[in-house]
Amino acid sequence: MEKIRLLLVDDHAVVRSGLRMLLENEQDLVILGEANTGEQALKMTAALDPHIVIMDISLPDISGIEVTRLIRQAHPGTAVVALTIHEDQQYFFEMLQAGASAYVPKRAAPDDLINAIRAVSRGDVYIYPTLTKLLVKDFISRASEGMEKETMNGLTPREQEVLAMLAEGRSSDDIAEALTISYHTVARHRENLMGKLGLHNRSELVKYAIRKGLIKP
């Protein structure tokens, strides 16, 4: 089984050392390197081609949010897991919009980070449970301002089912089995609904599904 290749990005050596000790104990994970600046993170991502970058937001040169955006643009096959002390709405939404597939606070239990890494490696999204309330508040705010439409943007009932299952973190194989359809049909539904909704990644998909009430945080 291929190991999940990781790049650690944090400007504190103590944090990186702790992460290395934690993650190296997992047989399915391998750490390719460590970066302490945004610029170094960009260069090492290009050179090492990690599956996942563990990204701090507060870096000494470039914001981790901007580094995430640049990584996702240049290396769409590389995912980003945000690991940060920041739990406020501004950083949370900006990181998701930049393309992060997971958001984990540094106060989280070690298993939460490991679960986030494995979820992201499967193509899923992971948002720390206490932070889902921000998605709900975002929906309430938008709804009160008339920014949410009552329609489902022309999605068919089957596309709505696929959307909800994807947002819940289920794999395409699981969805195909649950709906008794082929993997390729699931992929086609996913492509169609993402196009109709103008979504570009699973983080955006989760936010949309929660706002529309298809899944509960």
C-alpha positions in Angstrom: 0.0 0.0 0.0 1.4 3.4 -1.0 2.1 5.6 2.0 0.6 9.1 2.3 3.4 11.6 1.6 3.4 14.6 3.9 5.1 18.0 4.0 5.1 19.8 7.3 4.8 23.6 7.2 5.2 25.6 10.5 7.6 28.3 11.6 8.1 26.8 15.0 10.7 24.0 15.2 9.1 22.6 18.4 5.7 22.2 16.6 7.3 20.5 13.6 9.3 18.1 15.9 6.1 17.2 17.8 4.2 16.6 14.5 7.1 14.4 13.2 7.1 12.3 16.4 3.3 11.8 16.2 3.0 11.1 12.5 6.0 8.9 12.1 4.4 6.4 14.4 1.7 5.8 11.8 2.6 3.1 9.3 0.6 4.6 6.4 2.2 8.0 6.7 5.7 9.3 5.6 7.1 12.8 6.1 9.0 14.0 3.1 10.3 17.2 4.6 9.7 20.3 6.7 9.3 24.0 5.8 9.4 27.0 8.1 8.4 29.7 5.6 5.8 30.0 2.9 8.4 30.4 0.2 10.2 27.3 1.3 6.8 25.4 1.4 6.2 26.4 -2.3 9.6 25.2 -3.4 9.5 22.0 -1.4 6.0 21.2 -2.7 7.2 21.5 -6.3 10.3 19.4 -5.6 8.9 16.7 -3.4 5.3 16.3 -4.7 3.6 15.5 -1.4 0.1 14.1 -1.3 -0.8 16.4 1.6 0.7 19.6 3.0 0.1 20.2 6.8 -0.2 24.0 6.7 0.0 26.6 9.5 -1.6 29.9 8.8 0.8 32.2 10.6 4.1 32.1 8.6 6.8 34.8 8.8 6.8 35.7 5.1 3.6 34.7 3.3 0.3 33.9 4.9 -0.5 30.2 4.9 -3.8 31.1 3.2 -1.9 32.5 0.2 0.5 29.6 0.2 -2.5 27.2 0.2 -4.0 29.1 -2.8 -0.7 29.0 -4.7 -0.2 25.3 -4.0 -3.7 24.4 -5.1 -3.3 26.4 -8.3 0.1 25.0 -9.2 -0.4 21.5 -7.9 -4.1 20.5 -7.9 -3.1 16.9 -6.9 -1.7 18.1 -3.6 -4.2 18.7 -0.8 -3.8 21.0 2.2 -4.7 20.3 5.8 -4.8 23.5 7.9 -3.4 23.1 11.4 -3.6 26.3 13.2 -4.3 28.2 16.5 -6.9 30.3 14.7 -10.5 29.3 15.1 -12.3 32.5 14.1 -14.6 32.9 11.2 -12.3 35.0 9.0 -9.4 32.6 8.9 -11.7 29.5 8.7 -13.5 30.7 5.6 -10.5 32.2 3.9 -8.6 28.9 4.3 -11.5 26.9 2.9 -11.8 29.3 0.0 -8.1 29.0 -0.7 -8.6 25.3 -1.3 -7.9 23.6 2.1 -9.5 20.2 2.4 -9.4 20.1 6.2 -9.3 22.5 9.1 -7.9 21.3 12.4 -7.1 23.5 15.5 -3.8 22.9 17.2 -5.7 22.2 20.5 -7.3 19.1 18.8 -6.4 15.6 19.9 -3.7 13.8 17.9 -6.2 11.4 16.5 -8.2 14.3 15.0 -5.2 15.3 12.9 -4.5 11.7 11.8 -8.2 11.2 10.9 -8.1 14.5 8.9 -5.1 13.3 7.0 -6.6 10.0 6.1 -9.9 11.5 5.2 -8.2 14.0 2.9 -6.1 11.2 1.3 -9.4 9.5 0.3 -10.5 12.7 -1.4 -12.8 13.7 1.5 -13.1 16.8 3.6 -12.5 17.1 7.3 -13.7 20.0 9.5 -13.1 19.9 13.2 -16.6 19.4 14.8 -16.8 22.6 16.8 -16.1 24.7 13.7 -19.1 23.5 11.8 -21.1 26.0 13.8 -19.4 28.7 11.6 -20.9 27.1 8.5 -24.3 27.2 10.1 -23.9 30.9 11.1 -22.8 31.7 7.6 -26.0 30.1 6.2 -28.2 32.0 8.7 -26.5 35.3 7.8 -26.8 34.7 4.1 -30.4 33.6 4.4 -31.4 36.6 6.4 -29.9 38.8 3.7 -31.8 37.0 1.0 -28.6 35.6 -0.5 -29.7 31.9 -0.5 -32.1 30.7 -3.2 -34.9 28.3 -2.4 -34.1 26.3 -5.5 -31.4 23.7 -5.8 -29.9 25.3 -8.9 -31.5 22.8 -11.2 -30.0 19.7 -9.6 -31.9 16.5 -10.3 -33.1 14.4 -7.3 -30.3 11.9 -7.9 -27.7 14.7 -8.1 -29.0 16.0 -4.8 -28.5 12.5 -3.3 -24.9 12.3 -4.6 -24.2 15.8 -3.4 -25.4 15.0 0.2 -23.3 11.7 0.3 -20.2 13.4 -1.1 -20.6 16.2 1.5 -20.9 13.6 4.3 -17.4 12.3 3.2 -18.5 9.1 1.5 -16.4 7.8 -1.3 -17.5 7.3 -4.8 -17.4 3.5 -4.4 -19.7 3.8 -1.3 -22.1 6.0 -3.1 -22.2 3.7 -6.1 -23.0 0.7 -3.8 -25.6 2.7 -1.8 -27.5 3.9 -4.9 -26.9 0.7 -6.9 -25.2 2.6 -9.8 -21.8 2.4 -11.3 -18.7 4.2 -10.2 -18.6 6.0 -13.5 -22.2 7.2 -13.1 -21.3 8.6 -9.7 -18.4 10.4 -11.3 -20.6 11.8 -14.0 -23.2 13.0 -11.4 -20.4 14.7 -9.4 -19.0 16.5 -12.5 -22.5 17.7 -13.5 -23.5 19.0 -10.1 -20.2 20.7 -9.4 -20.6 22.4 -12.8 -24.2 23.5 -12.1 -23.3 24.9 -8.7 -20.0 26.5 -9.7 -18.1 24.6 -7.0 -14.5 23.8 -7.4 -13.6 21.6 -4.4 -15.1 19.4 -1.7 -14.9 22.2 1.0 -17.2 24.4 -1.1 -19.4 21.4 -1.6 -19.8 20.8 2.1 -20.6 24.4 2.8 -23.3 24.4 0.1 -24.8 21.1 1.3 -25.1 22.4 4.9 -26.6 25.7 3.8 -29.2 23.9 1.7 -30.0 21.5 4.6 -28.9 18.4 2.8 -26.6 17.4 5.7 -26.5 18.4 9.3 -23.3 19.5 11.0 
